[in-house]
Amino acid sequence: MVPDPETPICSAKGCRAAAVWVLAWNNPKLHTPERRKTWLACEEHREHLSQFLGVRGFLKDVVPFDDWKAPEGA
């Protein structure tokens, strides 16, 4: 099944599933504290991507995709 081009997809390498989570993160060595970069995750990859960011101290928040509000100016 080919995803709808308007449907955001998971950020995991090779995954084409629809995103249902937003993982907000930043690298404190590169970004100001208020800056948030985002990865999208399907249900299957949420934990893996969260752990990847978490062990590096980058993960700031995990929010359901439908509830995500991008910061002003993003």
C-alpha positions, 0 to 999 in steps of 0.5 A: 500500500502506497501512503497518501502523499499528504499523510506525514510518515514515520522518520524511522529509516525505511518506514513508510507508515503514517506518523501518529507521534511527534518527538520534539527534541534539541541538541543543546550543543547546537540549538538554543534551549527553546528550539525544537526539532521534530521527528515523526513516529508510527506506533511501532517505532515510537519507543525506538526513536524515543530511546535513541534521542533519550540516551543522548539527552535530546528528547524533550517531549512526545505528543500525539500527532493530532495534538501537536502545535508547532512553536510560533515562527517554526 
